[in-house]
Amino acid sequence: MAKRPAKSPAPEGDDPAPPLAAGPNVPELSVSELANALKRTVEDRFGHVRVRGEITNYRGPHSSGHVYFSLKDQNARLDAVIWKMTFLRLRVKPQEGLEVVATGKISTFPGKSSYQIIIETLEPAGAGALMALLDERRKRLAAEGLFDAERKKPLPFLPLVVGVVTSPTGAVIRDILHRLLDRFPRRVLVWPVRVQGETCAAEVAAAIDGFNALPAGGPIPRPDVLIVARGGGSLEDLFGFNEEIVVRAAAASAIPLVSAIGHETDTTLIDFAADLRAPTPTGAAEKCVPVRAELIEQTANLARRLGGAERRLLDANRRQLASLQRVLPAGAQLLLAPAQRADRAGERLRGNLRRALDGRRLALSRVSHVLARHSPQAELARASERLKGLHARLRQGLAARLALSRREAEGAQRRLDHAEQRLRSAFIRILDERQARLERLDQLRLSLGYKQVLARGFALVRDEADNLLRHAGDVTLGARVKIQFADGEIAAQAESGSPSESGGASPAPAPAARPKRGKVRGGGDQGSLF
């Protein structure tokens, strides 16, 4: 470093001196001194600011506990940092794509010659454009039930074939293959797709549908589990896995699907629709297959434990059997007490049966005595005596009543005969009036009925469904019709003719031979009626 001339530096906070012409009198500054001077100037000028922007490049806390990301809008980007203690106190944690209002101070980082905002508080200002779109799409698809836990399918314990949807040239497929080889080698089918760009969503959805379309037992084996994987990236890079076509394909997959998109802090919509979300592609491979060595060791351990348990059980049964043999008495002695109890029970039973039988006989004798007094013959004789008495009383009462009512009946009979004569004469008179009125109405019916019109030479034309045909236009060529005359009805078939221009009936054809009375079926020699 060049030696500086002896000159006291300007005090902190003073305005910088106006630029001097280059020359030996201009003081020499080191890079660090200049960077620190700029740092003090920026911090003094922007000691407290509020900045609104969208969070981008957020990857979670650093290993040191500090948080580094950027705030951006349509035209600019600003680096941001949150110190560890400040981050622990924050009520609102930063998230990728979240639009926030950050309060803090502007400072510089001399190591990069860049400026940044040191955030002290963070407030949400609303989701950014992409996050708003994703949030709306997530809510809509969740309302359709695509993210329900009931739709999730369990992963097979040990799949025979693993299908992977990813880029064939990236490090993701190598990580998955390496992890599968370490844990439990399985057959892997890779469906190559683009994991970024405009065609990413369509290719991923087509790959998921293609794996599901493979027939079981076909030339290409059908996978038992699918892994959709991609490495880390920004929100824009991972946006293809937020497309609706990809989410619907993942939800409709009949094969259990594991999503491994980005890093652990990255979240895409396919993660909600997948049956299982893995933090990384390597983690997805670990969740799909168990560790073969662990299974072998676990099986051997279980076999050892089973053998030991069998030996211990046999030993315990032997010791218990020996103990029972020592304390168990002989078979004859075991039967003595039950035999004695059986004998005593038999004696009590016979005594109870005798007492019960005596009680039943006594009750039966009492009932027999009661039945003898109330036998049907005795009851019938008593009822007959009562009936005779009632009959005699009834005859006496009827004789007295008849003597009293005979005079009233004679008067009523006279009134009834007189009313009958009046009713008979009134009925005959009304009947004559109704008969005369009926005859008049019948004459009117005959004079106004259509049969009188038919008798004057007219005819009624009906179709096969007995619908009346009023105009010639209602009849189509070749249609079969029925013609009713005054003396009968015939069937005919329309061959030609059309309604006249004046709207009236067409001229009548030459008279034909009169058919016989009754219904006559039309034939091929039926003449035209029009």
Legacy VTK file of the C-alpha trace (Angstrom):
# vtk DataFile Version 3.0
C-alpha trace
ASCII
DATASET POLYDATA
POINTS 530 float
0.000 0.000 0.000
1.301 3.490 -0.845
2.205 5.666 2.084
-0.284 8.414 2.816
0.851 11.980 3.557
0.474 13.157 7.096
-2.985 14.624 7.118
-5.800 14.138 9.564
-8.869 12.562 8.028
-12.148 14.387 7.836
-14.507 13.696 10.734
-17.281 11.141 10.211
-20.598 12.536 9.070
-19.079 15.596 7.309
-19.982 16.133 3.697
-17.269 14.915 1.373
-14.947 17.601 0.089
-15.503 18.835 -3.450
-13.511 16.954 -6.042
-9.958 18.244 -6.454
-7.909 18.255 -9.538
-5.584 15.341 -9.861
-2.251 16.157 -8.459
0.152 15.463 -5.664
-2.156 17.259 -3.165
-5.059 14.718 -3.557
-4.944 12.228 -0.656
-4.481 8.579 -1.484
-7.172 6.187 -0.172
-7.010 2.441 0.067
-9.841 0.323 -1.320
-11.007 -0.536 2.177
-10.995 3.108 3.253
-12.997 4.116 0.198
-15.449 1.247 0.678
-15.937 2.121 4.345
-16.403 5.806 3.494
-19.084 4.860 0.960
-20.652 2.557 3.531
-20.876 5.386 6.078
-22.289 7.770 3.498
-25.013 5.332 2.354
-25.950 4.369 5.905
-26.147 8.038 6.957
-28.279 8.933 3.938
-30.605 5.877 4.090
-30.620 5.132 7.805
-34.269 4.056 7.822
-36.218 3.016 4.720
-39.322 1.007 3.841
-39.085 -0.979 0.633
-41.838 -2.919 -1.101
-40.956 -5.810 -3.373
-41.290 -9.505 -4.144
-39.005 -12.023 -2.445
-36.903 -14.077 -4.837
-33.946 -16.474 -4.562
-34.984 -17.403 -1.021
-33.376 -20.678 0.115
-34.008 -20.563 3.825
-31.580 -19.690 6.612
-27.874 -20.084 5.973
-25.805 -22.457 8.078
-24.800 -19.408 10.107
-28.454 -18.605 10.825
-28.497 -15.471 8.655
-30.944 -15.194 5.767
-30.013 -13.939 2.294
-32.398 -13.236 -0.584
-33.441 -10.438 -2.957
-36.333 -8.022 -3.335
-37.445 -7.265 -6.872
-40.043 -5.417 -8.879
-40.536 -4.977 -12.619
-37.327 -2.999 -13.182
-34.818 -3.576 -10.381
-33.551 -5.970 -7.768
-32.194 -5.274 -4.289
-30.136 -7.705 -2.211
-31.449 -8.227 1.307
-30.099 -9.785 4.477
-31.701 -10.618 7.829
-29.371 -11.294 10.720
-29.901 -14.411 12.775
-31.315 -12.783 15.919
-33.599 -10.543 13.886
-34.861 -13.546 11.878
-35.759 -15.408 15.077
-37.856 -12.455 16.247
-39.726 -11.962 12.961
-43.440 -12.644 13.076
-43.684 -12.993 9.278
-41.071 -15.315 7.819
-39.885 -14.731 4.237
-41.263 -17.002 1.501
-40.398 -17.314 -2.147
-42.610 -15.079 -4.282
-44.204 -13.267 -1.319
-44.649 -9.537 -1.770
-43.535 -7.762 1.417
-42.792 -4.363 2.894
-39.313 -4.491 4.434
-38.145 -1.918 6.978
-34.446 -1.443 7.637
-31.394 0.470 6.531
-29.367 0.498 3.356
-25.753 -0.573 3.687
-22.963 -1.794 1.471
-20.981 -5.014 1.383
-17.373 -4.053 0.686
-16.445 -7.618 -0.239
-18.626 -7.424 -3.372
-18.844 -3.674 -3.897
-22.621 -3.976 -3.695
-25.314 -2.420 -1.630
-28.051 -4.217 0.274
-30.855 -3.645 2.749
-30.463 -4.944 6.280
-34.031 -5.846 7.226
-35.281 -5.245 10.745
-39.028 -5.908 10.273
-40.977 -7.672 7.571
-44.665 -7.222 6.752
-46.700 -8.970 4.048
-47.861 -6.660 1.284
-49.775 -9.276 -0.697
-48.691 -12.151 -2.875
-46.707 -11.510 -6.019
-48.080 -12.157 -9.472
-46.880 -15.751 -9.664
-47.755 -16.522 -6.073
-51.230 -15.026 -6.498
-51.767 -17.197 -9.549
-50.506 -20.290 -7.712
-52.641 -19.563 -4.669
-55.780 -19.169 -6.774
-55.010 -22.350 -8.698
-54.254 -24.255 -5.500
-57.548 -23.240 -3.906
-59.529 -24.137 -7.034
-57.937 -27.557 -7.413
-58.260 -28.224 -3.684
-61.977 -27.423 -3.927
-62.259 -30.137 -6.586
-60.801 -32.646 -4.129
-57.545 -33.302 -6.001
-55.506 -32.785 -2.820
-57.688 -34.823 -0.437
-55.885 -37.275 1.802
-58.429 -39.982 0.925
-57.061 -40.027 -2.634
-53.504 -40.812 -1.517
-52.328 -44.332 -2.322
-49.742 -46.164 -0.195
-46.375 -46.935 -1.770
-45.524 -50.595 -2.359
-43.051 -51.983 0.149
-40.689 -53.408 -2.474
-41.511 -52.365 -6.070
-40.169 -54.492 -8.902
-40.031 -51.609 -11.419
-39.522 -47.911 -10.643
-40.582 -45.332 -13.233
-38.732 -42.003 -13.234
-39.943 -38.863 -15.024
-37.012 -36.446 -15.281
-34.308 -35.127 -17.566
-31.985 -37.929 -18.717
-28.917 -35.650 -18.747
-29.132 -34.041 -15.314
-27.645 -35.053 -12.021
-31.087 -36.019 -10.678
-31.297 -39.350 -12.505
-27.735 -40.234 -11.463
-28.558 -39.506 -7.824
-31.700 -41.664 -8.000
-29.905 -44.577 -9.691
-27.007 -44.370 -7.252
-29.334 -44.341 -4.243
-31.405 -47.275 -5.574
-28.216 -49.240 -6.222
-26.998 -48.599 -2.674
-30.277 -49.483 -0.969
-31.976 -52.178 -3.060
-31.230 -52.538 -6.794
-34.437 -52.357 -8.815
-35.266 -52.094 -12.500
-35.659 -48.421 -13.482
-37.568 -47.036 -16.488
-36.754 -43.417 -17.369
-39.189 -41.313 -19.366
-37.082 -38.379 -20.587
-38.751 -34.963 -20.364
-37.775 -31.332 -20.211
-37.950 -30.105 -16.640
-37.939 -26.412 -17.526
-39.410 -24.306 -20.287
-42.664 -23.969 -22.170
-43.046 -27.672 -23.075
-42.159 -28.924 -19.606
-45.724 -29.269 -18.283
-47.069 -31.061 -21.350
-44.152 -33.506 -21.448
-44.396 -34.330 -17.731
-48.166 -34.897 -17.943
-47.712 -37.075 -21.033
-45.041 -39.120 -19.247
-47.300 -39.777 -16.238
-50.194 -40.764 -18.500
-47.862 -42.908 -20.628
-46.609 -44.909 -17.656
-50.201 -45.478 -16.506
-51.191 -46.607 -20.017
-48.633 -49.434 -20.063
-50.470 -52.780 -19.870
-49.639 -55.220 -17.116
-47.614 -58.122 -18.495
-46.738 -56.252 -21.698
-43.347 -56.112 -23.426
-42.504 -52.987 -21.402
-43.093 -53.685 -17.689
-45.557 -51.421 -15.921
-43.902 -49.527 -13.021
-45.074 -50.174 -9.478
-44.200 -46.629 -8.373
-43.442 -43.345 -10.188
-40.940 -40.620 -9.264
-41.288 -37.145 -10.774
-38.005 -35.391 -9.989
-36.136 -32.177 -10.717
-33.265 -30.287 -9.143
-33.529 -26.940 -7.437
-34.260 -23.642 -9.137
-36.121 -20.377 -8.870
-39.884 -20.090 -8.789
-39.922 -19.394 -12.505
-37.771 -22.460 -13.234
-40.109 -24.743 -11.274
-43.312 -23.215 -12.607
-43.888 -26.045 -15.094
-44.713 -28.340 -12.156
-47.402 -25.883 -11.017
-49.371 -26.193 -14.258
-52.873 -27.571 -14.003
-52.258 -30.302 -16.588
-49.435 -31.733 -14.471
-51.441 -31.586 -11.246
-54.431 -33.347 -12.820
-52.212 -36.040 -14.357
-50.585 -36.696 -10.965
-53.956 -36.857 -9.196
-55.376 -39.246 -11.824
-52.375 -41.586 -11.756
-53.344 -45.134 -10.816
-49.689 -45.855 -10.020
-48.488 -44.416 -6.669
-46.527 -41.234 -7.418
-43.723 -39.540 -5.477
-42.877 -35.901 -6.212
-39.300 -34.693 -5.676
-39.194 -31.187 -7.132
-36.427 -28.776 -6.113
-35.010 -28.485 -2.648
-36.762 -29.081 0.633
-37.915 -25.458 0.839
-39.404 -25.489 -2.673
-43.104 -26.270 -2.922
-45.044 -26.895 -6.131
-48.654 -27.879 -6.749
-47.682 -31.385 -7.853
-46.507 -31.965 -4.274
-50.123 -31.620 -3.063
-51.527 -33.993 -5.710
-48.786 -36.629 -5.360
-49.244 -39.594 -3.051
-45.981 -38.681 -1.279
-43.664 -35.661 -1.345
-39.921 -36.175 -0.988
-37.628 -33.300 -0.005
-35.052 -34.203 -2.693
-34.737 -36.685 -5.586
-32.385 -38.749 -3.441
-34.986 -38.777 -0.677
-37.571 -39.996 -3.185
-35.401 -42.999 -4.035
-34.986 -43.726 -0.326
-38.748 -43.654 0.229
-39.441 -46.028 -2.684
-37.235 -48.956 -1.657
-35.967 -50.266 1.686
-32.322 -51.011 2.482
-31.531 -54.548 1.409
-28.826 -55.072 4.005
-31.135 -53.873 6.750
-33.857 -56.253 5.582
-31.426 -59.168 5.579
-30.183 -58.236 9.030
-33.731 -57.695 10.302
-34.815 -61.074 8.899
-31.867 -62.831 10.525
-32.530 -61.041 13.796
-36.204 -62.035 13.695
-35.206 -65.640 12.918
-32.859 -65.669 15.919
-35.500 -64.148 18.142
-38.093 -66.657 16.908
-35.763 -69.610 17.626
-34.979 -68.304 21.092
-38.664 -67.712 21.815
-39.514 -71.256 20.717
-36.834 -72.735 22.981
-37.918 -70.631 25.935
-41.559 -71.573 25.371
-40.748 -75.283 25.254
-38.665 -75.035 28.426
-41.413 -73.152 30.229
-44.032 -75.711 29.120
-41.817 -78.570 30.334
-41.344 -76.942 33.754
-45.076 -76.198 34.043
-46.002 -79.776 33.069
-43.607 -81.180 35.664
-45.075 -78.917 38.349
-48.625 -79.940 37.458
-47.718 -83.594 37.572
-46.477 -83.193 41.132
-49.555 -81.386 42.455
-52.254 -83.061 40.340
-54.100 -85.860 42.236
-55.141 -89.236 40.759
-58.116 -89.498 38.462
-60.285 -91.562 40.832
-59.827 -89.040 43.644
-60.887 -86.224 41.336
-64.196 -88.000 40.680
-65.166 -88.738 44.308
-66.435 -85.277 45.229
-68.413 -84.751 41.999
-69.993 -88.242 42.394
-71.097 -87.385 45.951
-72.587 -84.090 44.798
-74.417 -85.963 42.015
-75.939 -88.424 44.493
-77.180 -85.680 46.790
-78.597 -83.771 43.851
-80.457 -86.929 42.679
-82.075 -87.366 46.111
-83.177 -83.727 46.226
-84.568 -84.025 42.729
-86.707 -87.076 43.544
-88.124 -85.378 46.648
-88.928 -82.209 44.726
-90.626 -84.239 41.997
-92.887 -86.023 44.521
-93.893 -82.741 46.189
-94.559 -81.108 42.858
-96.689 -84.054 41.706
-98.796 -83.988 44.905
-99.384 -80.273 44.511
-100.491 -80.721 40.902
-102.945 -83.504 41.897
-104.523 -81.293 44.613
-104.894 -78.379 42.213
-106.450 -80.680 39.611
-109.060 -81.973 42.074
-110.104 -78.414 42.984
-110.423 -77.465 39.343
-112.469 -80.618 38.637
-114.921 -79.712 41.410
-115.344 -76.199 40.027
-115.874 -77.535 36.512
-118.478 -79.997 37.749
-120.534 -77.145 39.232
-120.151 -75.077 36.088
-120.531 -77.797 33.487
-122.001 -76.796 30.071
-125.206 -78.765 30.736
-125.858 -76.933 34.016
-125.077 -73.531 32.497
-127.319 -74.311 29.506
-130.233 -75.337 31.765
-129.953 -72.094 33.760
-129.752 -70.028 30.595
-132.843 -71.786 29.182
-134.870 -70.930 32.284
-133.854 -67.279 32.070
-134.692 -67.232 28.372
-138.177 -68.644 28.979
-138.909 -65.977 31.576
-137.741 -63.226 29.274
-139.840 -64.631 26.430
-143.004 -64.583 28.521
-142.355 -60.993 29.588
-141.694 -59.999 26.013
-144.977 -61.536 24.766
-146.935 -59.664 27.378
-145.235 -56.373 26.507
-145.733 -56.869 22.794
-149.440 -57.651 23.211
-149.973 -54.438 25.143
-147.950 -52.428 22.657
-149.791 -53.870 19.660
-153.163 -53.059 21.157
-152.071 -49.476 21.710
-150.456 -48.991 18.289
-153.118 -50.659 16.116
-155.237 -47.473 16.024
-152.172 -45.337 15.226
-151.215 -47.736 12.444
-154.655 -47.498 10.805
-154.427 -43.670 10.665
-150.886 -43.825 9.313
-151.995 -46.346 6.664
-154.669 -43.964 5.420
-152.175 -41.093 5.171
-149.726 -43.337 3.387
-152.322 -44.439 0.785
-153.236 -40.830 0.060
-149.561 -39.801 -0.339
-148.998 -42.821 -2.613
-151.830 -41.755 -4.938
-150.436 -38.201 -5.148
-146.914 -39.451 -5.797
-148.045 -41.858 -8.512
-149.973 -39.161 -10.404
-147.050 -36.684 -10.123
-144.585 -39.323 -11.347
-146.790 -40.158 -14.385
-147.054 -36.464 -15.248
-143.275 -35.854 -15.018
-142.579 -39.005 -17.026
-144.884 -37.847 -19.843
-143.177 -34.431 -19.916
-139.696 -36.001 -20.086
-140.807 -38.409 -22.828
-142.160 -35.554 -24.960
-138.981 -33.516 -24.477
-136.822 -36.503 -25.389
-138.789 -37.026 -28.606
-138.312 -33.373 -29.568
-134.551 -33.545 -28.916
-134.278 -36.750 -30.958
-136.019 -35.098 -33.892
-133.609 -32.149 -33.580
-130.638 -34.522 -33.411
-131.766 -36.333 -36.554
-132.267 -33.077 -38.424
-128.847 -31.655 -37.399
-126.735 -34.872 -37.434
-124.137 -35.642 -40.077
-126.065 -38.715 -41.255
-128.735 -36.442 -42.741
-125.901 -34.680 -44.587
-124.608 -38.061 -45.811
-128.145 -38.956 -46.984
-128.064 -35.867 -49.215
-125.038 -37.283 -51.138
-122.053 -36.183 -49.070
-119.342 -38.431 -47.626
-116.821 -38.399 -44.706
-113.126 -39.177 -45.407
-110.878 -40.474 -42.619
-107.324 -41.779 -42.515
-106.320 -45.167 -41.135
-106.225 -43.717 -37.585
-109.877 -42.521 -37.984
-108.758 -38.875 -38.078
-111.131 -36.695 -40.157
-109.557 -35.336 -43.381
-110.957 -31.897 -44.218
-108.647 -30.821 -47.071
-107.162 -32.546 -50.077
-103.724 -31.380 -48.945
-104.040 -33.578 -45.861
-103.917 -36.694 -48.073
-100.522 -37.923 -49.262
-99.990 -39.940 -52.395
-100.557 -43.635 -51.804
-102.205 -43.109 -48.397
-105.062 -45.409 -47.456
-108.310 -43.689 -46.447
-111.816 -44.634 -45.319
-114.888 -43.098 -47.016
-118.200 -43.223 -45.177
-121.482 -42.874 -47.090
-124.992 -42.838 -45.744
-125.407 -46.534 -46.302
-121.912 -47.885 -45.533
-118.132 -47.383 -45.519
-115.439 -48.348 -48.046
-111.600 -48.303 -47.978
-109.636 -46.578 -50.741
-106.098 -45.508 -51.704
-105.152 -42.014 -52.907
-103.385 -42.115 -56.287
-103.348 -38.522 -57.622
-104.874 -35.148 -57.165
-104.120 -31.789 -55.504
-106.146 -28.998 -53.951
-107.634 -26.536 -56.415
-106.197 -23.035 -56.697
-109.389 -21.446 -55.505
-109.315 -23.459 -52.331
-112.548 -25.311 -53.122
-113.069 -28.992 -53.786
-111.757 -30.479 -57.033
-114.304 -31.342 -59.723
-115.991 -34.632 -58.979
-114.884 -37.508 -61.154
-117.312 -39.409 -63.370
-119.750 -41.500 -61.336
-118.574 -45.013 -60.825
-120.491 -48.168 -60.124
-122.083 -48.098 -56.692
-120.342 -50.529 -54.352
-122.138 -52.993 -52.226
-123.276 -51.890 -48.786
-120.883 -52.472 -45.898
-117.143 -52.084 -45.535
-115.227 -52.785 -48.736
-111.459 -53.106 -48.727
-109.654 -51.100 -51.429
-107.567 -53.043 -53.955
-105.343 -52.395 -56.872
-108.383 -51.662 -59.114
-109.754 -48.952 -56.826
-110.564 -45.831 -58.874
-109.407 -42.333 -57.975
-111.616 -40.486 -55.533
-110.112 -37.055 -56.307
LINES 1 531
530 0 1 2 3 4 5 6 7 8 9 10 11 12 13 14 15 16 17 18 19 20 21 22 23 24 25 26 27 28 29 30 31 32 33 34 35 36 37 38 39 40 41 42 43 44 45 46 47 48 49 50 51 52 53 54 55 56 57 58 59 60 61 62 63 64 65 66 67 68 69 70 71 72 73 74 75 76 77 78 79 80 81 82 83 84 85 86 87 88 89 90 91 92 93 94 95 96 97 98 99 100 101 102 103 104 105 106 107 108 109 110 111 112 113 114 115 116 117 118 119 120 121 122 123 124 125 126 127 128 129 130 131 132 133 134 135 136 137 138 139 140 141 142 143 144 145 146 147 148 149 150 151 152 153 154 155 156 157 158 159 160 161 162 163 164 165 166 167 168 169 170 171 172 173 174 175 176 177 178 179 180 181 182 183 184 185 186 187 188 189 190 191 192 193 194 195 196 197 198 199 200 201 202 203 204 205 206 207 208 209 210 211 212 213 214 215 216 217 218 219 220 221 222 223 224 225 226 227 228 229 230 231 232 233 234 235 236 237 238 239 240 241 242 243 244 245 246 247 248 249 250 251 252 253 254 255 256 257 258 259 260 261 262 263 264 265 266 267 268 269 270 271 272 273 274 275 276 277 278 279 280 281 282 283 284 285 286 287 288 289 290 291 292 293 294 295 296 297 298 299 300 301 302 303 304 305 306 307 308 309 310 311 312 313 314 315 316 317 318 319 320 321 322 323 324 325 326 327 328 329 330 331 332 333 334 335 336 337 338 339 340 341 342 343 344 345 346 347 348 349 350 351 352 353 354 355 356 357 358 359 360 361 362 363 364 365 366 367 368 369 370 371 372 373 374 375 376 377 378 379 380 381 382 383 384 385 386 387 388 389 390 391 392 393 394 395 396 397 398 399 400 401 402 403 404 405 406 407 408 409 410 411 412 413 414 415 416 417 418 419 420 421 422 423 424 425 426 427 428 429 430 431 432 433 434 435 436 437 438 439 440 441 442 443 444 445 446 447 448 449 450 451 452 453 454 455 456 457 458 459 460 461 462 463 464 465 466 467 468 469 470 471 472 473 474 475 476 477 478 479 480 481 482 483 484 485 486 487 488 489 490 491 492 493 494 495 496 497 498 499 500 501 502 503 504 505 506 507 508 509 510 511 512 513 514 515 516 517 518 519 520 521 522 523 524 525 526 527 528 529
